[in-house]
């Protein structure tokens, strides 16, 4: 049996998302399962090295998670350029989960070193820069990809299945509600649960640049291409406290509201907020209404209601509502086992690098998300609809 090692430089994974989703639940989970099994005779085995600025955080991460998986601490170094240039062994993939404003320099170094590139979104804060990075990798003939994890969530896979089976008929509208209350750190015994840079525009933070990148690939891949957008953003909470206990001015939008018009005329409305308290099925819920049926999706579960099961309410505010509108909805069964969404895409990218299998979630696809965010901000500031041209 042949096992092919795939060396991966994992840069900036000391943050919450990088640690939990990319390191623990993706790469280390792949190692624990025995690699990516291509056939009974051939396996791909990731071999990570952790890189970043803070040696203490890297050491703690390596010592905490390495022994149980590989029998020793994970490799790590603060010498990011050296790792990219091959001074710490041979690594053919560069993965970046650092801050958005730091991504350009790392991608440029990785391109110069001939690495396959995989990175978190957004890839940049402007469309021009996102396209430039994509073109750098393309012109160098390098395999590249961007994280578009929500496409492999159980709920979105079920929505796509329902749509392909014709459950909705003609889709009339899509409505998404996303967000939760992110504490400011100003209240006693209520520390913030997200990094403070997310709320500073000068550091690459902002709801639109964060979430519109998600909404672009979700809408494009599940419902259809986006034709135009009208959007509004707001900085609802002007003061927050950072990791050092200092109060700072929040300069980025912490809520964003958008209507996306698709090429086929479908209307998609998405509300995103870090300043909302949740009273719905999940942190993200999406309702799809069609001529033949509707669906309400969370992150994992989907409930459906067909035309035949739709109640006929009568407006009468003078009596208690006689209909329980939660009745009449059926839960879509989990007929298969759903793996972690990040891990699924990681496995696809590893196969792409090693076997040249197709992988269409490229840096250029990631640039479409940046484009939608930038156009959303233009719509907000100009108070108008904005068309979304092809890249």
WOUR-V113340 format. One record per residue. N is the residue number from 0. RES is the residue in one letter. OMEGA is omega in whole degrees, 0 to 359 (none if undefined). D_CENTER is the distance of its C-alpha to the mean C-alpha in Angstrom with 1 decimal. Layout:
BEGIN
n=N res=RES omega=OMEGA d_center=D_CENTER
n=N res=RES omega=OMEGA d_center=D_CENTER
END
This chain:
BEGIN
n=0 res=X omega=181 d_center=35.3
n=1 res=X omega=174 d_center=33.3
n=2 res=X omega=179 d_center=30.3
n=3 res=X omega=176 d_center=28.5
n=4 res=X omega=174 d_center=26.9
n=5 res=X omega=180 d_center=23.7
n=6 res=X omega=183 d_center=23.5
n=7 res=X omega=170 d_center=20.1
n=8 res=X omega=181 d_center=20.0
n=9 res=X omega=187 d_center=17.2
n=10 res=X omega=176 d_center=17.1
n=11 res=X omega=183 d_center=16.0
n=12 res=X omega=177 d_center=14.9
n=13 res=X omega=175 d_center=17.2
n=14 res=X omega=185 d_center=14.6
n=15 res=X omega=182 d_center=13.4
n=16 res=X omega=180 d_center=9.9
n=17 res=X omega=180 d_center=11.6
n=18 res=X omega=188 d_center=14.6
n=19 res=X omega=188 d_center=13.5
n=20 res=X omega=185 d_center=10.6
n=21 res=X omega=182 d_center=11.6
n=22 res=X omega=189 d_center=15.2
n=23 res=X omega=189 d_center=16.6
n=24 res=X omega=177 d_center=14.8
n=25 res=X omega=188 d_center=14.2
n=26 res=X omega=180 d_center=16.8
n=27 res=X omega=177 d_center=19.5
n=28 res=X omega=178 d_center=19.0
n=29 res=X omega=178 d_center=19.7
n=30 res=X omega=182 d_center=22.7
n=31 res=X omega=180 d_center=24.0
n=32 res=X omega=179 d_center=23.9
n=33 res=X omega=179 d_center=26.1
n=34 res=X omega=175 d_center=23.6
n=35 res=X omega=185 d_center=22.4
n=36 res=X omega=180 d_center=25.6
n=37 res=X omega=178 d_center=26.4
n=38 res=X omega=177 d_center=29.9
n=39 res=X omega=183 d_center=32.4
n=40 res=X omega=188 d_center=33.6
n=41 res=X omega=182 d_center=30.4
n=42 res=X omega=172 d_center=27.4
n=43 res=X omega=182 d_center=24.7
n=44 res=X omega=178 d_center=24.4
n=45 res=X omega=178 d_center=21.8
n=46 res=X omega=187 d_center=23.6
n=47 res=X omega=164 d_center=21.5
n=48 res=X omega=183 d_center=22.8
n=49 res=X omega=178 d_center=21.0
n=50 res=X omega=180 d_center=21.4
n=51 res=X omega=185 d_center=21.1
n=52 res=X omega=189 d_center=23.6
n=53 res=X omega=183 d_center=24.6
n=54 res=X omega=180 d_center=26.8
n=55 res=X omega=179 d_center=27.4
n=56 res=X omega=180 d_center=23.7
n=57 res=X omega=180 d_center=23.4
n=58 res=X omega=181 d_center=26.7
n=59 res=X omega=180 d_center=25.8
n=60 res=X omega=181 d_center=22.6
n=61 res=X omega=182 d_center=24.6
n=62 res=X omega=181 d_center=27.5
n=63 res=X omega=190 d_center=25.6
n=64 res=X omega=183 d_center=23.6
n=65 res=X omega=187 d_center=25.6
n=66 res=X omega=183 d_center=29.0
n=67 res=X omega=184 d_center=27.8
n=68 res=X omega=184 d_center=26.0
n=69 res=X omega=177 d_center=28.1
n=70 res=X omega=179 d_center=31.1
n=71 res=X omega=178 d_center=30.7
n=72 res=X omega=175 d_center=28.4
n=73 res=X omega=176 d_center=25.6
n=74 res=X omega=179 d_center=26.5
n=75 res=X omega=175 d_center=25.3
n=76 res=X omega=172 d_center=26.5
n=77 res=X omega=180 d_center=26.1
n=78 res=X omega=183 d_center=27.5
n=79 res=X omega=178 d_center=24.3
n=80 res=X omega=179 d_center=26.5
n=81 res=X omega=178 d_center=28.8
n=82 res=X omega=179 d_center=26.1
n=83 res=X omega=182 d_center=25.0
n=84 res=X omega=175 d_center=28.7
n=85 res=X omega=181 d_center=29.5
n=86 res=X omega=182 d_center=31.6
n=87 res=X omega=182 d_center=30.0
n=88 res=X omega=184 d_center=30.2
n=89 res=X omega=178 d_center=28.6
n=90 res=X omega=186 d_center=24.8
n=91 res=X omega=180 d_center=23.6
n=92 res=X omega=172 d_center=19.8
n=93 res=X omega=177 d_center=18.3
n=94 res=X omega=182 d_center=14.8
n=95 res=X omega=174 d_center=13.6
n=96 res=X omega=179 d_center=11.5
n=97 res=X omega=178 d_center=14.1
n=98 res=X omega=184 d_center=14.2
n=99 res=X omega=183 d_center=13.4
n=100 res=X omega=178 d_center=17.1
n=101 res=X omega=190 d_center=18.0
n=102 res=X omega=185 d_center=16.0
n=103 res=X omega=184 d_center=18.7
n=104 res=X omega=181 d_center=21.5
n=105 res=X omega=179 d_center=19.8
n=106 res=X omega=178 d_center=18.8
n=107 res=X omega=178 d_center=22.3
n=108 res=X omega=181 d_center=23.9
n=109 res=X omega=177 d_center=22.0
n=110 res=X omega=180 d_center=23.1
n=111 res=X omega=181 d_center=26.6
n=112 res=X omega=177 d_center=26.7
n=113 res=X omega=180 d_center=25.7
n=114 res=X omega=164 d_center=22.6
n=115 res=X omega=189 d_center=19.9
n=116 res=X omega=176 d_center=16.7
n=117 res=X omega=185 d_center=13.1
n=118 res=X omega=177 d_center=10.8
n=119 res=X omega=173 d_center=7.6
n=120 res=X omega=352 d_center=6.7
n=121 res=X omega=181 d_center=8.7
n=122 res=X omega=179 d_center=11.4
n=123 res=X omega=178 d_center=14.1
n=124 res=X omega=174 d_center=15.3
n=125 res=X omega=180 d_center=17.6
n=126 res=X omega=181 d_center=17.6
n=127 res=X omega=181 d_center=20.7
n=128 res=X omega=179 d_center=19.3
n=129 res=X omega=178 d_center=16.1
n=130 res=X omega=180 d_center=18.6
n=131 res=X omega=179 d_center=21.0
n=132 res=X omega=178 d_center=18.7
n=133 res=X omega=182 d_center=18.0
n=134 res=X omega=176 d_center=21.8
n=135 res=X omega=180 d_center=22.7
n=136 res=X omega=181 d_center=21.0
n=137 res=X omega=182 d_center=22.4
n=138 res=X omega=178 d_center=25.9
n=139 res=X omega=180 d_center=26.0
n=140 res=X omega=184 d_center=25.3
n=141 res=X omega=173 d_center=22.5
n=142 res=X omega=184 d_center=19.8
n=143 res=X omega=180 d_center=16.4
n=144 res=X omega=178 d_center=12.7
n=145 res=X omega=182 d_center=9.2
n=146 res=X omega=175 d_center=6.1
n=147 res=X omega=194 d_center=5.0
n=148 res=X omega=187 d_center=5.0
n=149 res=X omega=178 d_center=5.9
n=150 res=X omega=182 d_center=8.8
n=151 res=X omega=172 d_center=10.3
n=152 res=X omega=180 d_center=10.4
n=153 res=X omega=185 d_center=14.2
n=154 res=X omega=181 d_center=14.4
n=155 res=X omega=175 d_center=12.8
n=156 res=X omega=178 d_center=15.0
n=157 res=X omega=178 d_center=17.9
n=158 res=X omega=179 d_center=17.4
n=159 res=X omega=178 d_center=17.6
n=160 res=X omega=179 d_center=20.6
n=161 res=X omega=181 d_center=22.3
n=162 res=X omega=181 d_center=22.0
n=163 res=X omega=178 d_center=23.3
n=164 res=X omega=177 d_center=26.1
n=165 res=X omega=183 d_center=27.1
n=166 res=X omega=184 d_center=26.8
n=167 res=X omega=194 d_center=25.9
n=168 res=X omega=176 d_center=28.3
n=169 res=X omega=178 d_center=27.5
n=170 res=X omega=183 d_center=24.4
n=171 res=X omega=182 d_center=25.5
n=172 res=X omega=176 d_center=22.6
n=173 res=X omega=181 d_center=19.1
n=174 res=X omega=180 d_center=18.4
n=175 res=X omega=174 d_center=15.3
n=176 res=X omega=182 d_center=15.7
n=177 res=X omega=170 d_center=13.0
n=178 res=X omega=179 d_center=13.7
n=179 res=X omega=182 d_center=16.3
n=180 res=X omega=175 d_center=19.0
n=181 res=X omega=184 d_center=18.1
n=182 res=X omega=183 d_center=21.5
n=183 res=X omega=187 d_center=23.0
n=184 res=X omega=181 d_center=24.9
n=185 res=X omega=183 d_center=28.1
n=186 res=X omega=182 d_center=29.2
n=187 res=X omega=178 d_center=31.3
n=188 res=X omega=178 d_center=29.5
n=189 res=X omega=180 d_center=26.1
n=190 res=X omega=177 d_center=24.0
n=191 res=X omega=182 d_center=20.7
n=192 res=X omega=174 d_center=17.7
n=193 res=X omega=181 d_center=15.2
n=194 res=X omega=184 d_center=16.2
n=195 res=X omega=182 d_center=18.7
n=196 res=X omega=178 d_center=17.5
n=197 res=X omega=185 d_center=14.7
n=198 res=X omega=175 d_center=17.9
n=199 res=X omega=181 d_center=19.7
n=200 res=X omega=182 d_center=19.3
n=201 res=X omega=178 d_center=21.4
n=202 res=X omega=178 d_center=18.9
n=203 res=X omega=180 d_center=15.9
n=204 res=X omega=178 d_center=14.8
n=205 res=X omega=181 d_center=14.5
n=206 res=X omega=183 d_center=12.8
n=207 res=X omega=182 d_center=13.0
n=208 res=X omega=178 d_center=11.6
n=209 res=X omega=193 d_center=8.6
n=210 res=X omega=179 d_center=8.0
n=211 res=X omega=175 d_center=10.0
n=212 res=X omega=176 d_center=7.7
n=213 res=X omega=185 d_center=5.5
n=214 res=X omega=181 d_center=9.1
n=215 res=X omega=184 d_center=10.5
n=216 res=X omega=176 d_center=9.2
n=217 res=X omega=183 d_center=9.5
n=218 res=X omega=182 d_center=12.9
n=219 res=X omega=187 d_center=14.1
n=220 res=X omega=183 d_center=13.7
n=221 res=X omega=187 d_center=14.8
n=222 res=X omega=179 d_center=17.2
n=223 res=X omega=185 d_center=18.2
n=224 res=X omega=178 d_center=18.1
n=225 res=X omega=181 d_center=18.0
n=226 res=X omega=183 d_center=21.4
n=227 res=X omega=185 d_center=21.6
n=228 res=X omega=166 d_center=20.1
n=229 res=X omega=189 d_center=21.8
n=230 res=X omega=175 d_center=20.1
n=231 res=X omega=177 d_center=21.2
n=232 res=X omega=180 d_center=19.9
n=233 res=X omega=169 d_center=21.6
n=234 res=X omega=188 d_center=22.0
n=235 res=X omega=182 d_center=23.3
n=236 res=X omega=190 d_center=24.1
n=237 res=X omega=183 d_center=25.8
n=238 res=X omega=174 d_center=26.4
n=239 res=X omega=179 d_center=24.4
n=240 res=X omega=183 d_center=25.3
n=241 res=X omega=185 d_center=23.7
n=242 res=X omega=179 d_center=23.7
n=243 res=X omega=179 d_center=27.3
n=244 res=X omega=183 d_center=28.5
n=245 res=X omega=176 d_center=29.0
n=246 res=X omega=179 d_center=28.6
n=247 res=X omega=177 d_center=26.8
n=248 res=X omega=176 d_center=26.4
n=249 res=X omega=183 d_center=23.0
n=250 res=X omega=181 d_center=22.6
n=251 res=X omega=176 d_center=19.1
n=252 res=X omega=176 d_center=18.3
n=253 res=X omega=170 d_center=17.1
n=254 res=X omega=182 d_center=17.2
n=255 res=X omega=184 d_center=16.6
n=256 res=X omega=186 d_center=18.2
n=257 res=X omega=167 d_center=18.0
n=258 res=X omega=177 d_center=19.7
n=259 res=X omega=177 d_center=18.5
n=260 res=X omega=182 d_center=21.5
n=261 res=X omega=183 d_center=20.9
n=262 res=X omega=180 d_center=23.4
n=263 res=X omega=178 d_center=25.1
n=264 res=X omega=178 d_center=25.6
n=265 res=X omega=179 d_center=23.1
n=266 res=X omega=176 d_center=22.0
n=267 res=X omega=180 d_center=18.5
n=268 res=X omega=181 d_center=18.4
n=269 res=X omega=173 d_center=15.4
n=270 res=X omega=182 d_center=16.3
n=271 res=X omega=184 d_center=13.9
n=272 res=X omega=169 d_center=15.7
n=273 res=X omega=184 d_center=16.0
n=274 res=X omega=179 d_center=19.7
n=275 res=X omega=179 d_center=20.0
n=276 res=X omega=193 d_center=21.5
n=277 res=X omega=166 d_center=20.2
n=278 res=X omega=179 d_center=22.7
n=279 res=X omega=187 d_center=20.9
n=280 res=X omega=186 d_center=19.8
n=281 res=X omega=179 d_center=16.4
n=282 res=X omega=172 d_center=14.0
n=283 res=X omega=172 d_center=12.5
n=284 res=X omega=179 d_center=15.3
n=285 res=X omega=177 d_center=15.8
n=286 res=X omega=178 d_center=19.4
n=287 res=X omega=179 d_center=20.5
n=288 res=X omega=178 d_center=24.2
n=289 res=X omega=180 d_center=26.3
n=290 res=X omega=186 d_center=30.0
n=291 res=X omega=182 d_center=30.4
n=292 res=X omega=180 d_center=27.9
n=293 res=X omega=177 d_center=24.9
n=294 res=X omega=173 d_center=22.0
n=295 res=X omega=185 d_center=20.0
n=296 res=X omega=167 d_center=16.8
n=297 res=X omega=177 d_center=15.1
n=298 res=X omega=182 d_center=12.3
n=299 res=X omega=187 d_center=15.0
n=300 res=X omega=178 d_center=18.3
n=301 res=X omega=174 d_center=19.5
n=302 res=X omega=182 d_center=22.9
n=303 res=X omega=175 d_center=25.0
n=304 res=X omega=181 d_center=28.2
n=305 res=X omega=178 d_center=30.4
n=306 res=X omega=182 d_center=32.9
n=307 res=X omega=183 d_center=35.7
n=308 res=X omega=183 d_center=34.2
n=309 res=X omega=179 d_center=33.5
n=310 res=X omega=180 d_center=35.9
n=311 res=X omega=181 d_center=38.1
n=312 res=X omega=174 d_center=38.0
n=313 res=X omega=182 d_center=40.7
n=314 res=X omega=177 d_center=40.2
n=315 res=X omega=183 d_center=42.5
n=316 res=X omega=184 d_center=41.6
n=317 res=X omega=178 d_center=45.0
n=318 res=X omega=175 d_center=44.3
n=319 res=X omega=182 d_center=41.6
n=320 res=X omega=184 d_center=38.9
n=321 res=X omega=184 d_center=40.3
n=322 res=X omega=170 d_center=37.2
n=323 res=X omega=187 d_center=34.5
n=324 res=X omega=174 d_center=31.5
n=325 res=X omega=173 d_center=29.5
n=326 res=X omega=177 d_center=32.2
n=327 res=X omega=176 d_center=32.1
n=328 res=X omega=181 d_center=28.5
n=329 res=X omega=179 d_center=27.9
n=330 res=X omega=176 d_center=25.2
n=331 res=X omega=185 d_center=23.7
n=332 res=X omega=174 d_center=24.7
n=333 res=X omega=185 d_center=22.6
n=334 res=X omega=175 d_center=24.7
n=335 res=X omega=176 d_center=22.7
n=336 res=X omega=183 d_center=21.0
n=337 res=X omega=179 d_center=17.2
n=338 res=X omega=178 d_center=15.8
n=339 res=X omega=186 d_center=12.7
n=340 res=X omega=179 d_center=9.7
n=341 res=X omega=181 d_center=8.7
n=342 res=X omega=180 d_center=12.5
n=343 res=X omega=182 d_center=13.1
n=344 res=X omega=175 d_center=11.2
n=345 res=X omega=181 d_center=12.9
n=346 res=X omega=177 d_center=16.1
n=347 res=X omega=180 d_center=15.8
n=348 res=X omega=178 d_center=15.4
n=349 res=X omega=177 d_center=18.4
n=350 res=X omega=178 d_center=20.4
n=351 res=X omega=181 d_center=19.7
n=352 res=X omega=187 d_center=21.0
n=353 res=X omega=189 d_center=23.9
n=354 res=X omega=182 d_center=25.0
n=355 res=X omega=174 d_center=23.9
n=356 res=X omega=183 d_center=22.2
n=357 res=X omega=177 d_center=20.3
n=358 res=X omega=189 d_center=16.6
n=359 res=X omega=182 d_center=15.6
n=360 res=X omega=190 d_center=12.0
n=361 res=X omega=174 d_center=13.6
n=362 res=X omega=178 d_center=13.6
n=363 res=X omega=174 d_center=15.4
n=364 res=X omega=177 d_center=12.8
n=365 res=X omega=179 d_center=10.4
n=366 res=X omega=178 d_center=13.4
n=367 res=X omega=178 d_center=13.5
n=368 res=X omega=177 d_center=10.5
n=369 res=X omega=178 d_center=12.5
n=370 res=X omega=181 d_center=15.5
n=371 res=X omega=177 d_center=14.6
n=372 res=X omega=181 d_center=13.8
n=373 res=X omega=178 d_center=17.1
n=374 res=X omega=175 d_center=19.0
n=375 res=X omega=178 d_center=17.9
n=376 res=X omega=176 d_center=19.4
n=377 res=X omega=177 d_center=22.4
n=378 res=X omega=180 d_center=22.9
n=379 res=X omega=185 d_center=22.8
n=380 res=X omega=181 d_center=25.3
n=381 res=X omega=180 d_center=27.5
n=382 res=X omega=184 d_center=27.5
n=383 res=X omega=170 d_center=27.1
n=384 res=X omega=179 d_center=25.4
n=385 res=X omega=177 d_center=23.8
n=386 res=X omega=181 d_center=23.6
n=387 res=X omega=181 d_center=20.7
n=388 res=X omega=176 d_center=22.5
n=389 res=X omega=178 d_center=21.7
n=390 res=X omega=none d_center=20.5
END
